[in-house]
Amino acid sequence: MSGERNRIKTVAPGSPAETAGIRPGDRLLAIDGNRVADVLDYMYYAYDEESDFTVERDGAELTCTVEKEPGQDAGLDFEEYLMDGMRSCANNCVFCFVDQMPPGMRETLYFKDDDVRLSFLTGSYLTLTNMGEREVQRVIDLKISPINVSVHTMDPELRCKMLGNKNAGRGIEILKRFARAGIELNCQIVCCPGLNDGHELDKTMRKLARLAPQVRSCSVIPVGLTKFREGLYPLKPFDKELASETVDRVEAFSERCLKRHGSRIFFCSDEMYLKAGRDVPEEDFYEGYPQLENGVGMLRLLYSEFQEALEDADGPAAGTPASIATGVSAAGTIEKLLALAKEKFPNIDVRVYPIVNDFFGHTIDVAGLITGGDLTGQLKGRDLGERVYITNRMLRDGENVFLDDMTTDEAAKILGVPVIPMDNGGGELLRVFLS
């Protein structure tokens, strides 16, 4: 173990680790004699109520006995979150969104992660192509679950083509090994017209359904295509007819799964329904929203939360003139919710502005990919009221920076009114309407 790996950055005051004598600057080497390679080892081996932590301090090794409740965090924070750095993607996917980014943006936007630890810890999706045998077996031995897998197809040859990796077919066998070992799996299929849609999609769903109940959910998402595709694999976007056909295909198969497995398993993303010109299904359809972070059921959840908040709300509304800027895909839903709110609170004075994505291209219509430049360029000179609200999905996590590095303060100066991020959720949306 070399360099700064496993270096402890902070020890929480009053934590079991501090009580045991572990200090910031120590390096964690082992727990109960088990070598700690990364954060998963740390979480697994430190689970018990009493563990011996071997640390390196000033070139010497010492052992500290940590006592705590089973499953309680020992209280350590490391200089590297994963302890040994993030693993990058080994693929060259024909649909990769990172490859469709324009030059000159911040460096982090070009990094492709494909790390099983992040799948477990943060819910990110991985392809299984860069996992060695030791890593596969460790997931099984440590019972790391759930794992989120970008499947796309269960045909090995087609998967190699779509992922641009001659070893991508091996990921299918790893997926099956995980299922046999009882690892829970959430899957996704980025659907590309002419490649893995239609009958190929049918075959993929059938083969994944055979792995139920370990495969507990799978989203079907339309490929996102920007205008920066020169030299890339020729893909075409979903049109209304193809999106509608795909929704019918997935819903028909999911109904069969519901009868056989007690779960639909397969769900189209909200974006697929919008491209098909259809309303998203009712709340019961989504079975607790297992694929919410993948854009499955977000609009329905927003609608349900909003209606519940509206029933409990009492007035009057403040009536302050304001605006909400969002992506083209969500604008219609927000306008419908605004109309509902106005039936109860007629003095609400809010305008909804859909922002067309000139930066990435008009086929990209989600709010999370709107840049500060598009926002200000399309809102400048409009009747915005006293403030503009945006979803915090437009900004870098925990910061006030858009994808093009414009800040909300800079946008506010251009527009002449405050630009205010808001959390996602129906209750928060109603609060904005009423404020």
N, C-alpha and C positions, 0 to 999 in steps of 0.2 A: 504494500500500500504506500503510494508515494505522493509527494506534493502536499496539497492542502485537502485532499480527500478526507471526508469524515471529520473535518475540523469543526469543533463546536463553537458556534458564534455567540449564543446566549444560553443561559440556564435560568429558567423561570424562578423568580423569587418564591421561596417557600415550597418549591416542588420537591418530589422524591429525589430527583437527581441532585439538587442543591443540598438537601439533608444528608445525602450519601457522600458529599464532599467533591462532586464533579464540578469543574470550573470552566468558564469560557477560555478558549485556547487549547484545551485538551483535545486529543484525537481519539475517537472511539475505535477500538481495534476489534473487540469481541464481546459477546454476551454469553455467559455460561459456557465459555470455551468455543462457541461458534463464531467463526470469522464473520464480521459484518461488512458486506460489500457495498450495500446501499440502503436506502430508506426502507425498502420492504423487509430486509433482514432485521433492521432495527425494530420495526413495528411488530414483527412476528416473534423474535426471540425475547423481546422485552414485555411480552404480554403478561407473564405470570406475576404473582404477588411478591416474589423475591427473586432477584437475579443479580449475578456478579458481573459488573461492567468492567472490562479491562480497558484502560485508557493509557495513552502516552502523554507524559508531561515532562518537558525539558529533557527529552531524550531517554527518560526512564519509564518503564511500565509499572502501573499500580492497579490494584483491584479495589473497586468501590461496590459495596452491596446496596442495591436499590430496593427499598420496600415500598409497596403501594397496593392499591386495589387492582385486581385482575382486569386487564384491558385499559387501565388508566395510563395516560401519557406520562412518561418519566419527566418531561419538562425540558427536553433538549431541542434547540434549534441550530441547524447546521449552516455553515457558510455557503454550501451548495445544497439546494433543496433536496435533490436526489442523491447527494453525497458524491457521485462520480460523474456528473455531467449528463446532459440530455442526449439521447441517441437520435441521430438524424435518419430520415427515410432513405431507403436504398432503391426506391422505385423511380420510374419515369412514366407515371400514369398519363394516359392520353387525355384525361379530363382534369388534370391537376390544376387547381385554381392558382396556386403560387406561380406556376409557369405562365399564367396569363396576367401577371402583374406588370405594370409599366416600369421602366428603369427609373432610378433616382429616388425611390422611396426609402423609408428607414430600414435598416438592415434586418431587424427582427421579422419583418413581413416576408422575407424571402427564406426563412428557415422552415424546413419541413421536419416535424418531429414524427417519430414512429416508435414510441417507447411504451412497453407493456406496463411499466410502473405508473406512467401518467394515465394510462387507461383505467387502472384501478383507483388511483388517487384523485384524478380530476375528471374522469369520464370521457377523455379523448379516445378517438378511434384509431386502431392500428391494423396493419395488414398482415402481420405475422411473418413477413418475408425476411426480417433481419434477426430473427431469434435462432440462436444456436441450440443444440440439444440440451446443454446445461440449463439454459434459460427456460426452455419448455418444461423440463423436468422439475425445475424449481417452482414454477407456477402450480404444477400438479402437487408437488410435495407440500408446499405451503398453503395449498388450497386457496390461492388468490382468486377472489370472485366478488363481483362479476367482472368479466373482461368484455370490452367493447371492440368489435371486429368489423372492419370494412371488408365485406365479402365480395360484392359486385357480381360475381358469378361463381357457380360451383363446377364449372367446366375448366379443368386444369389448363388446357391449351388456350382457351379464350382468356382466362385470368392472366396468363403470361403476357398475352398481347395487350390487354387493357392496362396492366400495371407496368408494362415495359421492363419486365424482369423475368429472365428465363427460369428463375427458381420460384416464381410466384405460385405455381401449382402446388408446391409443398405446403403452402399455408392452409390448403383445404384439408390435408391430412392432419395438420396440427389442430385445426378447428375440431375435427372429429375426435382426436385424442383428448382434448379438453372436455368435450361433451361426455365421452366415456368415463372420464375421471370425476364427473359431477360438477365441473366448473360451469357456473351460469354465464350465459352469453347473450349480449345484446348486439344485434347486427345491423348493418346498413348496406343498401344497394344504391349506388349512384347510377341512375338509369340513363344510358346513352342511346339515343335513337340509332337503329341500324347495327348495334353491337349486342347489348344485353337486354333489350326490351322484347316485347312480344312473346313468342314461344320460348325464347331463351330465358326470359323472366319466369315463365311458368315452370321450367325445369329447375331453376335455381330455388324457387319457393318450395317446390316439392321435396327437393333434397334437404333443404334446411329444416323443413317441417318434420322430417324423419328423426331429427336430433332433438325434438321436443321431449321433455320440458326444459332440457338444458338451454336450448335456444328459446329464450322467453319472449323476445320481441325482435322485430326487424322493420326498419323504415325503408321506404322506397322514395327516392329523392330525384327530381329532375336535374340533369347536369346543368351547372352554371357556366355560361360562356361569356367572357368579356370580349371587347373589341381588339384585344391585344393577343391575337392568335396566329400571327404570321409565322410560318414554318412549323406549326404544330399540326397534330393529327386532325384531318378534316371532320369535324363534328357539326351536327345541325341541332338547333334548339328544339324544344317541345313546342308544337303549336296546339291550338285548342282541341283539334280532333284527336291527335295522338295522346294528349294528356287525358282526355275523356276516356279513350280506349284503355289506357293504363289504369285509371281509377277503377273502371269496371272489372278489369282482369284481377286486380289485387283484392278488391272487395269480394268478388265471387270466391276466390280461393280462401280468403280469411274467414268467410262464413263456413266453409267446409272444415277449417281448422277449429273454429269455435265448437262445432258439433263433435269433432273427434277428440280435441285436446282440452276443451273448456276455455280456450283463449283464441282470439283472432290471430295473434302472433304478428301478422303483417299489416302495416299501416302506411298509407301514402302520406307524404308531408303536406302541410297546409298549402305550400307553393304549388303542388301538383293540382290540388282542387281549384286554386285560383286560376291557374293556367287553363283548366278545363271549363272555367266559368261556372263553377258549382259552389254551393254553400258547403262548409265543412260539416261533418256529421255531428250528431248530438253528443252530449257529454258521456253517456253510458257507453258509447261506442269505443271510447279510448281506454277503458279498463284501468283507470288510475294514472294515465299518461306516462307510460314507461319510456317513451321516446320524446319527451317534451323538449329536451335540449337539442334535439335534432330537428326541431321545427314541426313536430307532429302534435297537433291539438292545441297549439299556442293560442290561436284565434278563438277556439271554442272555450278554452279556459278563461281567456280575457272576457269574453261575452258573459260567461257564467258568474265570474267574480263581480263584474260590473252590475249585472242585474241584482245580485244579492246586496251589494252596497247601495244600489239605488232604492231598493225596498226599505232599507233601514235609514236612509238619509232624510233629514228634515231641513227645511229652508229657513229663510230664502237664500238663493244663490247671491254671491257678492255682485255678480254682473260686471266684473272688470273685463274690459276688452283684452283679448289675448289670442295667440295663435298656437297651433300644433303643427310641426313639420314632421313628415314621416315618409316612408317609402311608398311607391305607387301601389305595391301589393297590399299593404295594410290600410291604406287611406279609406277605402270603401267601408271597411269594418268600423273604423273610428267614426266616420260620418254617420253610420247607422246608430252607433251608441250615442253620439251627440244628439241625434234626433230624439232618441228615447229619453235622454235626460231633459231635453227642452219641453217634452210633454208634461213633465212634473215641475220643472223650474224654467218657465218661459223667458226669464230675464237673463239666462246664460248668454254670454257674448263671446263665443269662441269660433275661430275659423280654422279649418283643416286645409293644409297645403301639401299635396303630394309632390315630392321632389323627384324629378326625372334624373336618372343616373347618366349624365353626360360624360363623367370621368371614365367609368368602366364600360359604358355602352348601355343602350336602352333595354337589352335583354336582362340586365341585372336590375331588379326592382325591389330588393329588400332594404329595410331601413338601416341595417347594420353596416352596409357598404356605401353609405352616403358620405361624401367628403365635405369639408368645410367650404371649399370653393363652389361646389354645386349648390349647397345650402344658401350661401350668401348671394351667389349670382342670380338665383331664381327668386329670392325673397326681397332683394333690395328694391326699394320703391313701392312695395306692396303695403296694404293696410294690415299691419301686424298687431295693432293694439299696444298694450303696455309691455308685453314680453312675448318671447317665443319659447315654447317648450319642445324639447327633443327627447327621444328615448336615449338612455345611457348606453344602448348597444352601438350607437354611432361613435362612441369614444373608446380610447384605449382603457383597458380595465383599471379602475381606480384613479384615472386621471381625466383631465379636461381637454384631451387632444384628439382631433379627428385623424382619419387615415392619411390625409395629406399634410399632417403636422400643424394645421391651423388650430388654434386654441379657441375655446368658447369665448374668452375675453376678446380675442381678435375679431371673431364673428360678430360679437355684440357691438364693437366699435363701428364695423361696416354697416350694420343694420340699424344702429341707433336705439336699440332696446336690448335688455338682458336676454341672453340665451341660456335657458335653464334646463339641465338634464333632469329627467324624471325616471323613477324606477318603473319596471314593467309590472303590470297587474291592473285588474279592473278597478279595485278600490282606489289606487293612485290616480288612474285616469279620471274617475269621477271627482276626486279632490281637485284636480286641475280644472275641470269644467266649472266647479262651484266656487273656486277661489277668485 
